[in-house]
Amino acid sequence: MFDEVLGLPAHPLIVHAAVIFGPLLAGAVIAYALVPPFRKHIAWVVLGLGVIGPLALWAAKLSGDAFLEVQKKKGAGPEFVAQLVEHGSLGEKAALYGTALGVLAILLVLVVTAAGRRPSTTGSKVLTYGIAVLGILAAGATLYYVVRAGHTGATNVWGV
C-alpha cells in the first residue's frame, strides 16, 4: 500500500504531506498556546491538524520503510542502505514527536475550551499551562526532526 502510487515510488510523493502538515501543526500549537486572542479563530484548525499532521508523518515513515525494502531487494549498496536507515530513524522520531504533538494539540484545545466555560481555578490554569508547555516542546522536537529527516533525505537524493 505504501510502496507505489501510479507506478511511482510513494515515499517522494507522500513525504510532501508530512513536510507541510507536521510544521503547520507545530506552528498552530505554538500560536494557540502563546497568543490567547487567536484561540477562538484557530481552534478547529489546531484540532484538524492534530489528526492530519501525525497521519501524514506516519504515512511518510511507512512509505519510507517500503522504499527501503524495495531498495534492499534491488541490491542497493550498503552505504546507500545505511543512509536510508539513518533517514528513516529521523523520520520515525518525527512521527513519534508529531503524534505526541497531535495528542497535546487536541488536549490543549479541549482543556482551554472547558476552562473557558467555568470559573478558572489554580488547577485548571496549571493544567492549561502544563499542556501548553509540553505542546511547545513537542512542536520544537517535531520541527527539528522533520527538518533533519528532510535534510538527510535531500542529501541522499541530491548529494548536496
N, C-alpha and C positions, 0 to 999 in steps of 0.2 A: 504494500500500500504506500509506503514512504520511499520507494526506490525510484519510480519513474512517473512522469506526468507527460502524456502525449509523446512518449519515446525519448524524452529528455531526462537527465538526472534531476530528481525532485529537489534535492538539497539547495542548489543555487537559486531555485525559484522560491522555495518556502522560506529560506533564510531572510528574504526581504521583509516578510511579515514580522519576524522576530526583531529585526533591526528597527522597524517602525514602532511596533506596539510595545515592546519592552521599555524603551526610553520614554515613550509617551506616557505609559503607566507611571514610571518613576517621576516624571515631571508633574503629572497630575496629582500624585500623592504629596509631593513636596509643596505644591501650590495650595492644595486643600489643607494641609497641616499648618502652613505658615501664614496664610492670608485668609482669615476668617470671613471677610466680606465676599470672597469668591465662592464660598462653600455652597450656598444655595444655587448658584449658577452651574457648578460643575459636579454636583453630587452624582448625577446619573452617568456622567462621563467617567468618573472615577469607578463607579460600580461596574460599568461595561468593560472598561479597560482592566479591571480587577479579574475579569474572566478571560477576556480575549488575549491579554498580554501573556499570561502563563501558558495558555494553549498554543500561541504562536511560538513561544520559546521551546516548548516540548516538541512541537511538530518539527522545528528546525533540528533539535537534538536527535530525534528518532530518524529523520531523513538523513542526517549526517552519519548515524550508525549504519544505515542501509548503504550509503555511499561508500563507507569504509569497507564493508563486507564485499561489495562489488569490486572495489579496487584490489582487495586481497585475492579474490578469485581470478582476477585478470593478471595476477602476478606482479603487482606493484612492488617496487624496490623497498627494502627495509627502512631506508632513510625517509622516503615519502610516507610510508605507513606510520613511522614514528611521529612525523609532523602532523599527520591526521589524528593520531591518538592524542597528542598534546592539545590540538584544536578542539577535539571532542571533549576532553576533560574540562576545558574552559567553558565550552558550550553547556555542559552538564551543570556546572556551577551557576551559570547564568540562569538556567531553567530552574534550579533549586531556589536560588535567591529570588527569582521572579515569581515563583509560586508563593514563597513566604510573603513577598510584597503584595501579591494579589489578595491573599487572605487578610493581611493587615489593612489593605485599602478598603475592603468590604467591611471589616470590623470597625475601622475608623469612621466610616460614613454612618454605620448603624449606631455606634456609641454617640457620636455627635448629634445625630437626629433624635435619639432617645433622650439625651441630656437637654436638648432644646425644648422638650415637651414638659419638663418638670423643673422645679427649682434646683439650681446646681448645688451640689454638696461637695465636700472635700474629696470624697471617694470618687465621684463622677469626674471631677477635674483631674485627679491623679490618673484615673483610667484613661481619660482622653489624652492627656499629655504623654503618658507612657506609651500608648499605641502610636501616637504621632511621632515620638522619638524613634521607636522601633521601625516605623514606616520609613522615616527619613534615612535611617541607617540601611535598611533593606533596599531602598531606592539607590543609595550610593553604591552598594555592593552589586546590585543588578546592572547599573550603568557601567561599572568597572569591568565586570565580566563580559557584558555584551561587547564593549569596545575591544577588550583583549581578545575575545574569540573572533570577532570580526577582523581584527588586525592580523592575527595568525592565519586565518583563512585566506585573506587577501594576499598575504606574503607567500603562502603556499601556492596560490594560483599564479600570481603575477611576479613572484620572485623579487619583490622590491625590498 
